[in-house]
């Protein structure tokens, strides 16, 4: 029943077809009684809503809508909707070259994440797909916030965070590029060279790849750059392909 509720919540205000609920609960090999059992879970959820007096009568909160069910909930009561709204507003601000207020909104959006979503729920194939999508949304918001902070010149504060990110995402070349760039920008050229050497080893040994053109440009700038006579070299482009 908890998994059914989780599926309805991640699709709040959208109809979840009964076959989708069955797929989440039993995968590709549901029992003959799957549809009846799923309908029983919906009935139990309605009873629970009524008992707790949540948002009025259960039939209004959890409604039957062909070909399934819809959980009605005000958007402000679900953190996911707030996260998506704040991220969209931040993207609009970045498009208008306003990284300051964009960074504020993105920090607010990312603060809504407290660990992995549905961490206490055993998930099936449908929820796993939704969770993967949510993680992609979180990563995009994080990347956008990093770009905003770089445009604001907050390079010193990013080094520690980027070191953690390259450990968490060892095959994301953009994070490696940003770390090398940030180390060089704060005067740690030796550390930047070491970070590049580690990145090249990871790409070669684990993936059989050579550094991208963007990464080669960055390290070339680090080697040739004279901080007293040249302007700061450009930061890594967010449009470059990123390894997952």
C-alpha positions as CSV (number, residue, x, y, z in Angstrom):
1,X,0.0,0.0,0.0
2,X,2.9,2.4,0.8
3,X,4.3,1.9,-2.7
4,X,0.9,2.7,-4.2
5,X,0.7,5.9,-2.2
6,X,4.3,6.8,-3.3
7,X,3.4,6.4,-6.9
8,X,0.3,8.5,-6.6
9,X,2.3,11.2,-4.8
10,X,5.0,11.5,-7.4
11,X,2.3,11.8,-10.0
12,X,0.1,14.1,-7.8
13,X,-2.7,15.8,-9.8
14,X,-2.2,13.4,-12.7
15,X,-4.1,10.2,-13.4
16,X,-2.2,7.1,-12.7
17,X,-3.6,4.2,-14.7
18,X,-4.5,1.0,-12.9
19,X,-2.1,-1.0,-15.2
20,X,0.7,1.3,-14.1
21,X,0.0,0.6,-10.5
22,X,0.0,-3.1,-11.2
23,X,3.3,-2.9,-13.1
24,X,4.9,-1.0,-10.1
25,X,3.7,-3.6,-7.6
26,X,4.4,-6.8,-9.6
27,X,6.5,-6.0,-12.6
28,X,6.1,-8.0,-15.7
29,X,4.6,-11.1,-14.0
30,X,1.5,-9.9,-12.0
31,X,-0.8,-12.5,-10.4
32,X,-4.3,-12.9,-11.7
33,X,-5.6,-11.0,-8.7
34,X,-3.3,-8.0,-9.3
35,X,-6.0,-5.6,-10.4
36,X,-8.3,-6.5,-7.5
37,X,-5.5,-6.3,-5.0
38,X,-4.4,-2.9,-6.3
39,X,-8.0,-1.7,-6.0
40,X,-8.1,-2.9,-2.5
41,X,-5.0,-0.8,-1.7
42,X,-6.7,2.2,-3.1
43,X,-9.7,1.5,-0.9
44,X,-7.5,1.2,2.1
45,X,-5.8,4.5,1.3
46,X,-9.1,6.2,1.1
47,X,-10.1,4.8,4.5
48,X,-6.8,6.0,5.9
49,X,-7.4,9.5,4.5
50,X,-10.9,9.6,6.0
51,X,-9.6,8.4,9.4
52,X,-6.9,11.1,9.5
53,X,-9.3,13.7,8.1
54,X,-6.7,14.7,5.5
55,X,-8.0,17.4,3.1
56,X,-11.6,16.5,3.6
57,X,-13.3,13.3,2.5
58,X,-11.1,10.6,0.9
59,X,-13.2,10.5,-2.3
60,X,-12.2,14.1,-3.0
61,X,-8.5,13.6,-2.1
62,X,-8.1,10.3,-4.0
63,X,-10.5,10.2,-6.9
64,X,-11.3,7.6,-9.5
65,X,-10.5,8.9,-13.0
66,X,-10.5,6.6,-16.0
67,X,-8.3,4.7,-16.6
68,X,-7.1,4.9,-13.0
69,X,-6.8,7.2,-10.0
70,X,-5.6,10.7,-9.2
71,X,-4.4,12.0,-5.9
72,X,-5.4,15.7,-5.6
73,X,-3.0,17.9,-3.7
74,X,-2.2,21.6,-3.6
75,X,1.1,22.2,-5.3
76,X,2.5,24.2,-2.3
77,X,2.1,21.1,-0.1
78,X,4.6,19.0,-2.2
79,X,8.3,20.0,-2.1
80,X,8.8,18.6,-5.6
81,X,6.5,21.3,-7.1
82,X,8.3,24.0,-5.2
83,X,11.7,22.7,-6.4
84,X,10.6,22.6,-10.1
85,X,9.1,26.1,-9.8
86,X,12.2,27.6,-8.2
87,X,14.5,25.9,-10.8
88,X,12.4,27.2,-13.7
89,X,12.5,30.7,-12.2
90,X,16.3,30.4,-11.8
91,X,16.8,29.3,-15.4
92,X,14.8,32.3,-16.6
93,X,17.1,34.6,-14.5
94,X,20.2,33.0,-15.9
95,X,18.9,33.5,-19.4
96,X,18.6,37.2,-18.5
97,X,22.2,37.3,-17.2
98,X,21.1,37.6,-13.6
99,X,23.2,35.0,-11.8
100,X,22.9,36.6,-8.3
101,X,19.2,36.1,-7.8
102,X,19.4,32.8,-9.8
103,X,21.9,31.4,-7.3
104,X,19.6,32.4,-4.4
105,X,16.7,30.5,-5.9
106,X,18.7,27.5,-6.8
107,X,20.1,27.2,-3.3
108,X,16.5,27.4,-2.0
109,X,15.5,24.7,-4.4
110,X,18.3,22.4,-3.6
111,X,17.7,22.9,0.1
112,X,14.4,21.1,-0.3
113,X,16.3,17.9,-0.9
114,X,17.0,16.0,2.3
115,X,18.6,12.7,1.3
116,X,17.2,10.4,-1.4
117,X,13.5,10.7,-2.2
118,X,11.3,7.7,-1.1
119,X,14.3,6.3,0.8
120,X,11.9,4.4,3.1
121,X,9.9,2.9,0.2
122,X,10.7,-0.4,-1.6
123,X,10.4,0.8,-5.2
124,X,9.4,-1.1,-8.3
125,X,10.2,-0.5,-12.0
126,X,7.8,2.5,-12.4
127,X,9.0,4.4,-9.3
128,X,12.6,3.6,-10.2
129,X,12.1,5.5,-13.5
130,X,10.5,8.5,-11.7
131,X,13.4,8.5,-9.2
132,X,16.0,8.5,-12.0
133,X,14.1,11.5,-13.5
134,X,14.1,13.3,-10.2
135,X,17.8,12.8,-9.8
136,X,18.4,14.2,-13.2
137,X,16.4,17.3,-12.3
138,X,18.5,17.7,-9.1
139,X,21.8,17.4,-11.0
140,X,20.6,20.0,-13.6
141,X,19.7,22.4,-10.8
142,X,23.1,21.8,-9.1
143,X,25.0,22.4,-12.3
144,X,23.0,25.6,-12.9
145,X,23.8,26.8,-9.4
146,X,27.5,26.1,-10.0
147,X,27.4,28.1,-13.2
148,X,25.8,31.0,-11.4
149,X,28.3,31.0,-8.6
150,X,31.2,30.9,-11.2
151,X,29.8,33.9,-13.0
152,X,29.6,35.6,-9.6
153,X,33.3,34.9,-9.0
154,X,32.8,32.5,-6.1
155,X,35.6,30.3,-7.2
156,X,37.3,29.8,-3.8
157,X,34.1,28.4,-2.3
158,X,33.6,25.9,-5.1
159,X,36.9,24.0,-4.9
160,X,35.9,21.8,-1.9
161,X,32.5,21.1,-3.4
162,X,33.9,20.2,-6.7
163,X,36.4,17.8,-5.1
164,X,33.4,16.0,-3.6
165,X,31.6,16.0,-6.9
166,X,34.4,14.4,-8.9
167,X,34.5,11.6,-6.3
168,X,30.7,11.2,-6.4
169,X,30.6,11.4,-10.2
170,X,34.1,10.2,-11.4
171,X,33.1,10.0,-15.1
172,X,31.5,13.5,-15.3
173,X,34.2,15.3,-17.3
174,X,32.6,18.7,-16.7
175,X,33.0,18.5,-13.0
176,X,36.7,17.5,-13.5
177,X,37.1,20.4,-15.9
178,X,35.6,22.8,-13.4
179,X,37.8,21.6,-10.6
180,X,40.9,22.1,-12.7
181,X,39.7,25.5,-13.8
182,X,38.9,26.6,-10.2
183,X,42.2,25.4,-8.8
184,X,44.1,27.4,-11.4
185,X,41.9,30.5,-10.9
186,X,42.7,30.6,-7.2
187,X,46.5,30.2,-7.9
188,X,46.8,26.5,-7.2
189,X,48.3,25.6,-10.6
190,X,50.2,22.6,-9.3
191,X,47.1,21.1,-7.8
192,X,45.3,21.8,-11.1
193,X,47.9,19.8,-13.0
194,X,47.6,16.9,-10.5
195,X,43.8,17.0,-10.9
196,X,44.2,16.8,-14.7
197,X,46.6,13.9,-14.4
198,X,44.0,12.0,-12.3
199,X,41.2,12.8,-14.7
200,X,43.2,11.6,-17.7
201,X,43.9,8.3,-15.8
202,X,40.3,7.8,-15.0
203,X,39.2,8.5,-18.6
204,X,41.9,6.2,-20.1
205,X,41.9,3.3,-17.6
206,X,38.1,3.1,-16.9
207,X,36.6,4.2,-20.1
208,X,39.2,4.0,-22.8
209,X,38.7,7.6,-23.6
210,X,41.0,10.6,-24.2
211,X,40.3,14.0,-22.8
212,X,37.8,16.1,-24.7
213,X,38.8,19.2,-26.7
214,X,37.4,21.4,-23.9
215,X,39.4,19.7,-21.2
216,X,42.6,20.0,-23.3
217,X,41.9,23.7,-23.8
218,X,41.6,24.2,-20.1
219,X,44.8,22.4,-19.2
220,X,46.6,24.3,-22.0
221,X,45.4,27.5,-20.5
222,X,46.6,26.4,-17.1
223,X,50.1,25.6,-18.4
224,X,50.5,28.8,-20.5
225,X,48.6,31.2,-18.4
226,X,50.4,34.2,-16.9
227,X,48.1,35.5,-14.2
228,X,49.8,38.9,-14.1
229,X,49.7,39.7,-17.9
230,X,46.6,37.9,-19.1
231,X,42.9,38.1,-18.2
232,X,41.4,35.1,-16.5
233,X,41.0,32.3,-19.0
234,X,37.4,31.3,-19.8
235,X,35.6,28.8,-17.6
236,X,34.5,25.4,-19.0
237,X,31.5,25.6,-21.2
238,X,28.3,24.0,-19.9
239,X,27.4,23.1,-23.5
240,X,30.2,20.5,-23.7
241,X,29.1,16.9,-23.5
242,X,29.3,15.5,-20.0
243,X,30.1,11.9,-19.1
244,X,27.6,10.5,-16.7
